[in-house]
Amino acid sequence: MEVPYYKETRVEGKYLPYGLLETVLKDYEHWNISEGFSEKLYPIPLYRIGEGKKCILLWSQMHGNESTTTRALLDLFKLFAEEGYPFNNCQLYIIPMLNPDGAIQYTRVNGNGVDLNRDAVALSQRESQFLRSVYNRMRPHFCFNLHDQRTIFGVGDKPATVSFLAPAVDEDRNVTEVRKKAATIITKMNNYLQLSINGFVGRFDDSFNPNCTGDQYSLLGTPTILIESGFYPGDYQREQTRKYIAQALYVGLSYINDNKVGTEGWKHYLEIPENKKCFRDYCIVDDKNPDDKIFVQLEEVLEGNKIIFIPKPVPESEGKDFLAHKTYQLSEICLGNNCNIRSCIPDILAYIRKEVENI
């Protein structure tokens, strides 16, 4: 299967505030059918594309600092506008940004400090209420719940560039018909991604939490596919990852469009290795004592209209059994004869800070 791809060049980088999104979405107002409002009264637009009988609900940026899947959706918008809408049997209901308050502040939580992905039962926030109202009105046949995951996640010795989950519906993690259908679709998406990023795809932890939206909608009877967009080597802005997300979505939607989704082949989902929190961004190894090392993690901070990356030492209490996206010998950073890891931490952080200035 050949999957077309357009990149929306007006949206680059991880920081995607509502104002920037709004300027891009003006090109697609003919798909806009309604909107809700955030706690700070920013609009939450809802788009419908297609007229088919199969109804699919997709939402992104439930966490304001997770913009990769939003950018991937914009790439699909452009593709549909340029090439025509290809899914004749499906109508898509798309919320590109559920949490505009958090997107502006570049925070996980909304304007009231609430994690919307822990509000699926309480429905205490306007954003959660709007998403549930759309769900109740549309009664989708399938849902796509779109997120970002941190650089700490890996699959074996590779970063987890994309991770999937067919959410559990109970604490025993029973594999129900609903989960099997979600797993079947995930299998198709994984098969495609393995052609380009073999070994970089993981399966997310399926611990059950009814307060999480994907778990709740699965519990309500809708096969729900969770997609976590992660780190590809060197791609801290997730520009490469957004391409893989857009292509995976296209494959999943194509499969739903062209088939009566059943449960055959769902067990291949279990063959996708579970991702682990096994990576840190940097490892510095003492040449004289290779067992002495420190790890450094990049913290994302909003400065003006740009995300900058601040190196922070990883506490020793977290352990030393991590892989690293980049490893240095101490002698590559500190040139003194009497250098050791502990005394050189300021120099190490300054070196990494300089290195990541323009990523």
ChimeraX attribute file (.defattr): number of C-alpha atoms within 10 A of each C-alpha:
attribute: neighborCount
match mode: 1-to-1
recipient: residues
	/A:1	6
	/A:2	7
	/A:3	11
	/A:4	11
	/A:5	16
	/A:6	18
	/A:7	19
	/A:8	17
	/A:9	9
	/A:10	11
	/A:11	17
	/A:12	14
	/A:13	16
	/A:14	20
	/A:15	23
	/A:16	26
	/A:17	21
	/A:18	19
	/A:19	12
	/A:20	13
	/A:21	18
	/A:22	12
	/A:23	10
	/A:24	14
	/A:25	17
	/A:26	10
	/A:27	12
	/A:28	13
	/A:29	11
	/A:30	11
	/A:31	17
	/A:32	17
	/A:33	12
	/A:34	12
	/A:35	14
	/A:36	18
	/A:37	18
	/A:38	22
	/A:39	15
	/A:40	14
	/A:41	13
	/A:42	15
	/A:43	20
	/A:44	20
	/A:45	20
	/A:46	23
	/A:47	20
	/A:48	18
	/A:49	18
	/A:50	17
	/A:51	13
	/A:52	13
	/A:53	12
	/A:54	17
	/A:55	21
	/A:56	23
	/A:57	24
	/A:58	21
	/A:59	21
	/A:60	26
	/A:61	26
	/A:62	31
	/A:63	26
	/A:64	29
	/A:65	25
	/A:66	28
	/A:67	28
	/A:68	31
	/A:69	29
	/A:70	27
	/A:71	30
	/A:72	28
	/A:73	25
	/A:74	23
	/A:75	23
	/A:76	23
	/A:77	21
	/A:78	18
	/A:79	18
	/A:80	15
	/A:81	12
	/A:82	10
	/A:83	10
	/A:84	10
	/A:85	14
	/A:86	14
	/A:87	21
	/A:88	14
	/A:89	16
	/A:90	22
	/A:91	19
	/A:92	21
	/A:93	24
	/A:94	22
	/A:95	24
	/A:96	26
	/A:97	29
	/A:98	30
	/A:99	35
	/A:100	31
	/A:101	28
	/A:102	28
	/A:103	26
	/A:104	20
	/A:105	17
	/A:106	23
	/A:107	19
	/A:108	21
	/A:109	20
	/A:110	27
	/A:111	21
	/A:112	12
	/A:113	11
	/A:114	15
	/A:115	21
	/A:116	24
	/A:117	19
	/A:118	15
	/A:119	18
	/A:120	23
	/A:121	14
	/A:122	10
	/A:123	16
	/A:124	12
	/A:125	18
	/A:126	19
	/A:127	26
	/A:128	23
	/A:129	18
	/A:130	19
	/A:131	22
	/A:132	17
	/A:133	13
	/A:134	19
	/A:135	17
	/A:136	10
	/A:137	9
	/A:138	13
	/A:139	15
	/A:140	22
	/A:141	16
	/A:142	23
	/A:143	24
	/A:144	21
	/A:145	20
	/A:146	26
	/A:147	23
	/A:148	25
	/A:149	18
	/A:150	17
	/A:151	24
	/A:152	21
	/A:153	24
	/A:154	29
	/A:155	23
	/A:156	17
	/A:157	14
	/A:158	22
	/A:159	29
	/A:160	32
	/A:161	30
	/A:162	30
	/A:163	29
	/A:164	27
	/A:165	23
	/A:166	28
	/A:167	30
	/A:168	25
	/A:169	25
	/A:170	18
	/A:171	11
	/A:172	9
	/A:173	13
	/A:174	10
	/A:175	14
	/A:176	16
	/A:177	14
	/A:178	22
	/A:179	25
	/A:180	21
	/A:181	23
	/A:182	29
	/A:183	29
	/A:184	23
	/A:185	26
	/A:186	29
	/A:187	22
	/A:188	19
	/A:189	23
	/A:190	26
	/A:191	17
	/A:192	20
	/A:193	20
	/A:194	12
	/A:195	9
	/A:196	10
	/A:197	15
	/A:198	12
	/A:199	19
	/A:200	24
	/A:201	27
	/A:202	28
	/A:203	25
	/A:204	23
	/A:205	15
	/A:206	17
	/A:207	14
	/A:208	17
	/A:209	18
	/A:210	21
	/A:211	16
	/A:212	17
	/A:213	24
	/A:214	28
	/A:215	27
	/A:216	21
	/A:217	22
	/A:218	24
	/A:219	19
	/A:220	11
	/A:221	18
	/A:222	23
	/A:223	27
	/A:224	33
	/A:225	26
	/A:226	23
	/A:227	25
	/A:228	26
	/A:229	28
	/A:230	29
	/A:231	27
	/A:232	21
	/A:233	15
	/A:234	11
	/A:235	13
	/A:236	18
	/A:237	18
	/A:238	24
	/A:239	19
	/A:240	17
	/A:241	23
	/A:242	25
	/A:243	20
	/A:244	23
	/A:245	28
	/A:246	24
	/A:247	23
	/A:248	23
	/A:249	21
	/A:250	19
	/A:251	23
	/A:252	21
	/A:253	20
	/A:254	21
	/A:255	17
	/A:256	20
	/A:257	20
	/A:258	12
	/A:259	9
	/A:260	8
	/A:261	14
	/A:262	16
	/A:263	17
	/A:264	11
	/A:265	14
	/A:266	19
	/A:267	13
	/A:268	15
	/A:269	23
	/A:270	11
	/A:271	11
	/A:272	20
	/A:273	17
	/A:274	20
	/A:275	23
	/A:276	17
	/A:277	15
	/A:278	18
	/A:279	25
	/A:280	23
	/A:281	20
	/A:282	23
	/A:283	24
	/A:284	23
	/A:285	21
	/A:286	19
	/A:287	17
	/A:288	12
	/A:289	10
	/A:290	11
	/A:291	10
	/A:292	14
	/A:293	19
	/A:294	21
	/A:295	26
	/A:296	22
	/A:297	19
	/A:298	20
	/A:299	12
	/A:300	15
	/A:301	13
	/A:302	15
	/A:303	8
	/A:304	7
	/A:305	10
	/A:306	13
	/A:307	17
	/A:308	20
	/A:309	19
	/A:310	18
	/A:311	22
	/A:312	17
	/A:313	16
	/A:314	18
	/A:315	11
	/A:316	10
	/A:317	6
	/A:318	9
	/A:319	10
	/A:320	15
	/A:321	10
	/A:322	17
	/A:323	21
	/A:324	23
	/A:325	19
	/A:326	14
	/A:327	13
	/A:328	16
	/A:329	15
	/A:330	22
	/A:331	16
	/A:332	12
	/A:333	17
	/A:334	17
	/A:335	9
	/A:336	9
	/A:337	7
	/A:338	8
	/A:339	16
	/A:340	19
	/A:341	19
	/A:342	12
	/A:343	10
	/A:344	16
	/A:345	17
	/A:346	11
	/A:347	13
	/A:348	22
	/A:349	17
	/A:350	14
	/A:351	15
	/A:352	18
	/A:353	17
	/A:354	11
	/A:355	10
	/A:356	14
	/A:357	10
	/A:358	8
	/A:359	12
